[in-house]
Amino acid sequence: MFFSLNLFGFFEILSPQFLTNKITKKFNNSSFLGHFLSGAFATLLATPCSAPFLGTAIGFSLMASNVMIFFIFFFVSLGFSFPYIIFLCAPRLINYFPKPGKWMSDLRYLMGIFLILSFAWLLTLLEINQKIILSIISIIILLSVLVERSKFKYVFSALIFAVFFVFLFDKLPKKEFINWEDFNEKLLDSYLEKNNLILLDFTADWCVTCQMNKVITLNSNELRKYF
C-alpha cells in the first residue's frame, strides 16, 4: 500500500544530496568494482520479478554437480545481461526507445494501480469484508486523481472501478471441472496401498503461479480428458 501511495505521488522519500552523489559516482565509474556493484544492484532490483522463476532453478542447482551449478548460473547471468549484449551489438536500437516525457508519469500511475490492486487482493486473502476493501481502494484512487489530474487518470480509474465490481463482487459459483478430494493422510495411505495413480494439488490462495496453473492446466480440457 505504501509503495502504491508513493507511485501515486502522495509522498516521496529523497536521499541526502551528498549520499546520492556518492552512490552515483561509485556506480558510474569505469572500474571493475563499479561495474560489479551496478550489476549486483540491478539484480537486487529485479529479485521480486525473477525470484518465482529462478527459485526452482537455484533449488535444483543445490542438488546438482559443480559443473551443472556453473552452467545454471552462467545461463542465468547470460539471460540477465542479454539486453545489454544486444545494445552492444546494435547501439542504434536505443533510438527506438521513447524519450522521457509525460508518458513516464502515466506509467508511474499505472504501476501504482497494479500495486494497489495487489494490496486489495492480499486483503481478500485475510477474509476482510469486500465492501470495506472496495471503499479503502476507491478512496485512495480518487485522492490520487486529485493529486495530479489528467485524462489518463480519469479513464484508467474508471476502468479500475469496473474491474472491482466484476471481480470483488462476483457471486457466481465457481465451476470445478474436476472432483477434487480434500487432503487426508489416511485416504492418501489407502490409495497408496492400492497402488493407485495420485495427483496431489499443493497450492495456496496467495500463490499467483498456483492459481494460474489451476486456470490454464488443471482445468484444461486436455487434463480432464486424460483423467
Phi, psi and omega per residue, in radians:
M1 nan -0.741 3.141
F2 -1.181 -0.636 3.075
F3 -1.085 -0.733 3.140
S4 -1.174 -0.688 3.098
L5 -1.075 -0.636 3.099
N6 -1.138 -0.776 3.136
L7 -1.182 -0.518 3.114
F8 -1.301 -0.205 3.092
G9 1.623 0.230 3.125
F10 -1.210 -0.586 3.135
F11 -2.741 2.789 3.052
E12 -2.430 2.456 3.090
I13 -1.920 1.916 -3.104
L14 -1.781 2.315 3.095
S15 -1.332 2.703 3.117
P16 -0.993 2.576 -3.063
Q17 -1.033 -0.734 -3.100
F18 -1.121 -0.628 3.130
L19 -1.227 -0.710 3.109
T20 -1.072 -0.778 3.134
N21 -1.103 -0.675 -3.121
K22 -1.172 -0.756 3.138
I23 -1.162 -0.746 3.138
T24 -1.079 -0.728 3.137
K25 -1.130 -0.687 -3.110
K26 -1.173 -0.714 -3.078
F27 -1.403 -0.453 -3.048
N28 -1.598 -0.124 3.141
N29 -1.304 2.854 -3.026
S30 -1.649 0.256 3.140
S31 -1.348 2.857 3.098
F32 -1.096 -0.656 3.132
L33 -1.122 -0.717 3.124
G34 -1.079 -0.776 3.112
H35 -1.121 -0.720 -3.135
F36 -1.111 -0.815 -3.136
L37 -1.124 -0.657 3.109
S38 -1.096 -0.780 3.112
G39 -1.152 -0.710 3.132
A40 -1.124 -0.696 3.138
F41 -1.169 -0.732 3.108
A42 -1.106 -0.702 3.102
T43 -1.107 -0.706 3.121
L44 -1.086 -0.743 3.132
L45 -1.162 -0.502 -3.109
A46 -1.458 -0.168 -3.025
T47 -0.964 -0.796 -3.128
P48 -1.008 -0.541 3.136
C49 -1.508 -0.642 -3.030
S50 -1.525 -0.426 -3.028
A51 -1.003 -0.788 -3.126
P52 -1.041 -0.522 -3.112
F53 -1.573 -0.694 -3.107
L54 -1.335 -0.389 -3.100
G55 -0.979 -0.748 3.140
T56 -1.138 -0.769 -3.118
A57 -1.137 -0.752 -3.141
I58 -1.169 -0.703 3.097
G59 -1.069 -0.692 3.097
F60 -1.145 -0.674 -3.083
S61 -1.133 -0.500 -3.122
L62 -1.138 -0.395 -3.138
M63 -1.821 0.080 -3.077
A64 -1.707 3.085 3.118
S65 -1.315 2.946 3.140
N66 -1.081 -0.678 3.131
V67 -1.125 -0.762 -3.135
M68 -1.136 -0.693 3.091
I69 -1.030 -0.761 3.138
F70 -1.056 -0.818 -3.098
F71 -1.175 -0.655 3.122
I72 -1.075 -0.877 -3.120
F73 -1.225 -0.540 3.106
F74 -1.118 -0.794 -3.113
F75 -1.284 -0.508 3.023
V76 -1.098 -0.816 3.133
S77 -1.180 -0.610 3.111
L78 -1.138 -0.730 3.111
G79 -1.123 -0.702 -3.129
F80 -1.185 -0.622 -3.089
S81 -1.571 -0.028 -3.058
F82 -0.984 -0.769 3.101
P83 -1.039 -0.665 3.119
Y84 -1.146 -0.666 3.133
I85 -1.117 -0.708 3.124
I86 -1.078 -0.762 -3.131
F87 -1.188 -0.541 3.075
L88 -1.164 -0.658 -3.122
C89 -1.373 -0.565 -3.117
A90 -2.401 1.363 -3.085
P91 -1.058 -0.439 -3.090
R92 -1.190 -0.259 3.133
L93 -1.064 -0.454 -3.122
I94 -1.097 -0.417 -3.132
N95 -1.198 -0.352 -3.137
Y96 -1.501 -0.115 3.116
F97 -1.427 2.544 -3.115
P98 -1.151 2.504 3.113
K99 -1.371 2.718 3.105
P100 -0.995 2.446 -3.132
G101 -3.105 -2.778 -3.089
K102 -1.092 -0.496 -3.111
W103 -1.040 -0.440 3.131
M104 -1.187 -0.638 3.084
S105 -1.177 -0.695 3.106
D106 -1.149 -0.700 3.112
L107 -1.128 -0.686 3.107
R108 -1.082 -0.741 3.106
Y109 -1.135 -0.683 3.122
L110 -1.083 -0.754 3.104
M111 -1.108 -0.643 3.087
G112 -1.109 -0.658 3.096
I113 -1.099 -0.791 3.136
F114 -1.058 -0.701 -3.139
L115 -1.195 -0.714 -3.122
I116 -1.219 -0.538 3.044
L117 -1.192 -0.660 3.068
S118 -1.112 -0.695 3.093
F119 -1.080 -0.748 3.125
A120 -1.109 -0.722 3.131
W121 -1.092 -0.745 3.121
L122 -1.117 -0.597 3.109
L123 -1.160 -0.616 3.115
T124 -1.139 -0.541 3.112
L125 -1.196 -0.412 3.096
L126 -1.491 0.095 3.105
E127 1.062 0.612 3.042
I128 -1.396 2.512 -3.108
N129 -0.927 2.283 -3.049
Q130 -1.142 -0.526 3.104
K131 -1.181 -0.640 3.089
I132 -1.147 -0.748 3.126
I133 -1.063 -0.816 -3.137
L134 -1.061 -0.698 -3.135
S135 -1.139 -0.787 -3.128
I136 -1.070 -0.887 -3.088
I137 -1.152 -0.674 3.141
S138 -1.102 -0.746 3.131
I139 -1.094 -0.764 -3.130
I140 -1.096 -0.782 -3.120
I141 -1.158 -0.733 3.128
L142 -1.099 -0.753 3.110
L143 -1.144 -0.615 3.138
S144 -1.135 -0.567 3.101
V145 -1.173 -0.611 -3.119
L146 -1.305 -0.422 -3.139
V147 -1.064 -0.812 3.107
E148 -2.599 1.805 -3.024
R149 -1.364 2.448 3.067
S150 -2.772 2.763 -3.134
K151 -1.116 -0.645 3.132
F152 -1.045 -0.759 -3.138
K153 -1.134 -0.717 3.136
Y154 -1.056 -0.859 -3.081
V155 -1.148 -0.824 -3.063
F156 -1.221 -0.624 3.099
S157 -1.107 -0.701 3.112
A158 -1.095 -0.699 3.105
L159 -1.122 -0.681 -3.128
I160 -1.137 -0.730 3.114
F161 -1.080 -0.628 3.087
A162 -1.136 -0.696 3.111
V163 -1.095 -0.728 3.123
F164 -0.992 -0.830 -3.084
F165 -1.174 -0.538 -3.136
V166 -1.296 -0.795 -2.998
F167 -1.634 -0.729 -3.091
L168 -1.316 -0.436 -3.122
F169 -2.001 0.452 3.101
D170 -1.364 1.874 -3.091
K171 -1.773 0.096 -3.141
L172 -1.208 2.467 3.139
P173 -1.121 2.413 3.132
K174 -1.372 2.181 -3.088
K175 -1.459 2.113 3.097
E176 -1.791 2.132 -3.114
F177 -1.442 -0.347 -3.098
I178 -2.092 2.391 -3.140
N179 -1.436 1.519 -3.101
W180 -1.337 2.605 3.042
E181 -1.918 2.432 3.089
D182 -1.105 2.533 -3.090
F183 -1.113 2.311 3.117
N184 -2.602 2.143 -3.053
E185 -1.097 -0.709 -3.138
K186 -1.136 -0.717 3.108
L187 -1.126 -0.707 3.118
L188 -1.096 -0.756 3.122
D189 -1.076 -0.687 -3.139
S190 -1.144 -0.659 3.099
Y191 -1.169 -0.687 3.140
L192 -1.146 -0.686 3.118
E193 -1.114 -0.559 3.119
K194 -1.479 0.010 3.124
N195 1.066 0.637 3.110
N196 -1.402 2.661 3.036
L197 -1.407 2.219 -3.005
I198 -2.153 2.364 2.991
L199 -1.971 2.029 -3.138
L200 -1.800 2.090 3.112
D201 -1.682 1.765 3.134
F202 -1.703 1.926 -2.951
T203 -2.482 3.115 3.089
A204 -2.669 2.562 -3.129
D205 -1.108 -0.517 -3.083
W206 -1.520 -0.094 -3.087
C207 -1.517 1.837 -3.110
V208 -1.099 -0.727 3.135
T209 -1.069 -0.724 3.124
C210 -1.085 -0.787 -3.118
Q211 -1.162 -0.617 3.098
M212 -1.187 -0.699 3.087
N213 -1.070 -0.634 -3.135
K214 -1.121 -0.653 -3.100
V215 -1.325 -0.856 -2.983
I216 -1.594 -0.278 -3.071
T217 -2.093 -1.072 -3.027
L218 -1.139 -0.537 3.123
N219 -1.763 0.305 -3.120
S220 -1.368 2.688 3.112
N221 -1.101 -0.618 -3.123
E222 -1.087 -0.769 -3.109
L223 -1.238 -0.639 3.114
R224 -1.109 -0.732 3.111
K225 -1.136 -0.657 -3.141
Y226 -1.118 -0.773 3.114
F227 -1.088 nan nan
